[in-house]
Structures are given as C-alpha cells and as structure tokens.
Amino acid sequence: MKSFLFFLFSCFYISVFSQNLIVDTVLISGNKSTKDFVIRNELPVMPGDTIEKSELPKIETLIHDNVFNTGLFNYVYVTDSISQNRLVLKIRVEERWYVWPYPILEHADINFTNFLLGEHWNRVNYGVMLMWYNFRGRRDFLKVKFREGYKKQYGIAYMNPYLFKTRKFAYYLEFNLNKRNEIPVSVKNGKLVYASAATELFDDLHAGGFFSYRPTLFSSFYLKINFHDTRLNLPDSAGRERIKYGDYELFYLLDKRNIKYFPTSGFFFSVSSAVRSESTGAEAKTFFRLFDVDVRKYFDLGNKWYPSFRFFYNNFNGGNDFTVLNLDYLAYSNIRNYDLYVMPVRAAFQTELKYNLVPVKIKKLNFIKSYKFNKPFFSIYTGVYADAGYRTDCCGITGENYLYSAGISLYFVTYYDKLLRVAAVINSFNEYVVSVDFVMSF
C-alpha cells in the first residue's frame, strides 16, 4: 500500500511541480520532397533531452526560425503536447517550389541605383538559367546558367550541405566562363572608368568553391578557394595579356539571426582572412585582406520597434597598385548612399531603427491550386538610419576621409525571401538620392 501511495505521489509531483520536460518524440509532417534529417539537423533539442518547461516557448521559436532559414519552406508550424513530463514536438512545414527554369533579364551595373541614375542602359544581361533547390531532397542545389548581354557567363554550380554522415561538412563547386566587352580599368573622382571595344576585352575561366565545417547550429568555418585564368585585351596595350590568379580565404561565421533575409532580432559575427596571388608572365603580385570583421546586433523592443547596429572593418592591403581584377572588390565595399561611387571603407558603424508599419498578412488565392503559391504573405516596414565610415586611402581618391550618410527607408517583405527597399538619403557630398534595391540594408 505504501508503494502504491508513493507511486501516486510521484506522478502527482511530476505532473504538477516538476519544471523539467523530457523530449519524447519529434514528429515531422508536410515534407513531401525534403528528407526528415534536413529538418532534424536544425533542431536545438533531440529525443531524450531534458529542458526547462519555462524554456519551451523559446525553443519552439528557435525551431521555427532554424527550419525556416533553410530556405526550403514558405511556412513552418511548431506545436507541442505534454503528458506528465513527456514532451512531443510537432513540426509541420509547407514546402516551396524548388525548380526554377526562368529567363534572365537583369541590370549588370554595380548596383540598381547606379543603373537607374546612370546613362549606361546597355548594361543589361539576358539569357536562361536553371535553379534547382533541394535537388535530391537534401537541401542541395544545382545551377546551370547561360547568360548573354553585358556580362556573358556560362556556368554550372552544385552545393552539397551534407558531405558525411555527421552532416556537419559541406562543399560547393562552380565552373564559369565569363566574357565582357567593357571592363573597369581605373577609378577617377570616386567613379569607375571603363574601357570598351567591339570584341571581348575580358575572357575569364573560373573554377572554385568552398569546403565548410559546421560544429554547432549557428557557427561554421569555411575554406574558400577560387582560381582564374584571365585574358585581357585592353585597347592601349601592345597585345593580349594573360593573368592567372587565385583567391584563398579562411572564414568564420556565427549567425544567430531570427530570419536571415530580414532579421529583427539576433546576432551576427564573421571574421575572415584572405590572400589574392596574381601572376602575369614573370611578374607576381600579392594582395591581402588580413583581418576583415563584421558584427551586427538586432533588437526586438516590442510594440513593433526594431533597432539594429553594425560595425565592420576591412583590412585591404594593396596601396594604390590595383589591377582591373581588384576593382570589383572595391566597388562593393561602400557604405549606404554612395551607390554612384567607388568609396571603399576601411571601417564603419551603421545603425537603423525600423517600425513594422503593416504586420504580416497572409492572403489565400483560391484560384491558384498549388499550395506552394496560393498563400503569399507580405509585411511593410519603415525606418530611419545613419552610417559613418572611414574611407580607405587608395585608388587616387582625394578629399575627406570621413564619410557619413542618413536617410529614411521603406521595406516591402514577402515570401520566397523577396525584399524591396526604397530609400531617400543624403550623404556627405550633400547629395540627395532616392535609391532602390532588392537586398536588405545590413
């Protein structure tokens, strides 16, 4: 009798007073193409783990964000059921459309604002491309591209995120042939100077990729290697110049953002070191980025307010001795609101305060039969932001080394990781610009 009473008391105590839950089962549904292990690989808890009951809402949010950030699903639903201290987690997903054969029609300038406000309407690419996400149901993808126009490119790429049974190693490989009739050859007054001809000035054969190791849910190490065999035929040169170069980069990433393509909470940190080795006949040059760092923090203050901060530092060591092959890196190292210039920044601090003007709205389109397209969602954010940076002393650019900019922005966020940003800005040149782009600010 005493044993029976003790058993009843134990059951009562566990069900009422115990703050610990044992994860009994994880049930996954809705994944018709995606393998179960792809979803399980993103879970912070596994069957047999013990968690605090008070931590359950946080864990379920984390599961949702991790699974959604795979980019494989439009919607992720996480629910639970508890019997005594046994927890059953239920994850239901709605898969995206994965096979995208589509025509290419895009601008080919360094950014969309430069294309809109410049006078180079010939900088347009066209062609066809196949993007096959979740190629074998393993979160891998295959890309085949045939692109003509301003930047000709013919290539193939493949990524496998689960190289071994541990599912912590990944690799990415790509092969491309690139051709151009116009290329940047120098920088003058903060803008790229181009050389052009009726025939190819630039012919580049590229092979590269990366190998990565992911020891935890949020951290990864990368070894990136890219080889190029480039032939230049500049108008003022005596003949065709051949340059072989390799890029080698070690990269560490810690990414704890809630939604990667438009984060409103979380933390991001990356650090890298890279070397570029060039050879032109008997002449060799080496360029270093010995220590690049990027730190970002996002806050959810409640009441639909979301401040964020970023600091980055670029340690590009090349002096003023640049070749055509380095200019692409410089063109993409600006702070915001200098879209029309090449103003590579050594270090910068950025801040933004966003407000969720229109919360997420889901509209079911009954005339579309496929669940992969008939439930689009959208939300709208507005915000104010300011940047300040110290410019790299290079490229023959003279003037103030300190740059700043500020503005207001409007974001339209929708499904399939799509984002439109429109901003009205002012920079340290006292220029007022309206910029349009399709990526988040930082």
Secondary structure as GFF3:
##gff-version 3
##sequence-region A 1 442
A	DSSP	alpha_helix	2	16	.	.	.	ID=ss1
A	DSSP	beta_strand	20	29	.	.	.	ID=ss2
A	DSSP	alpha_helix	36	40	.	.	.	ID=ss3
A	DSSP	beta_strand	50	52	.	.	.	ID=ss4
A	DSSP	three_ten_helix	53	55	.	.	.	ID=ss5
A	DSSP	alpha_helix	56	68	.	.	.	ID=ss6
A	DSSP	beta_strand	73	83	.	.	.	ID=ss7
A	DSSP	beta_strand	86	95	.	.	.	ID=ss8
A	DSSP	beta_strand	99	107	.	.	.	ID=ss9
A	DSSP	alpha_helix	112	117	.	.	.	ID=ss10
A	DSSP	beta_strand	124	133	.	.	.	ID=ss11
A	DSSP	beta_strand	141	149	.	.	.	ID=ss12
A	DSSP	beta_strand	151	160	.	.	.	ID=ss13
A	DSSP	beta_strand	169	180	.	.	.	ID=ss14
A	DSSP	beta_strand	182	188	.	.	.	ID=ss15
A	DSSP	beta_strand	191	196	.	.	.	ID=ss16
A	DSSP	beta_strand	202	213	.	.	.	ID=ss17
A	DSSP	beta_strand	219	232	.	.	.	ID=ss18
A	DSSP	beta_strand	241	255	.	.	.	ID=ss19
A	DSSP	beta_strand	266	280	.	.	.	ID=ss20
A	DSSP	beta_strand	283	298	.	.	.	ID=ss21
A	DSSP	beta_strand	305	313	.	.	.	ID=ss22
A	DSSP	beta_strand	316	317	.	.	.	ID=ss23
A	DSSP	three_ten_helix	324	326	.	.	.	ID=ss24
A	DSSP	alpha_helix	327	331	.	.	.	ID=ss25
A	DSSP	beta_strand	345	362	.	.	.	ID=ss26
A	DSSP	beta_strand	377	391	.	.	.	ID=ss27
A	DSSP	beta_strand	402	414	.	.	.	ID=ss28
A	DSSP	beta_strand	418	427	.	.	.	ID=ss29
A	DSSP	beta_strand	432	437	.	.	.	ID=ss30
###
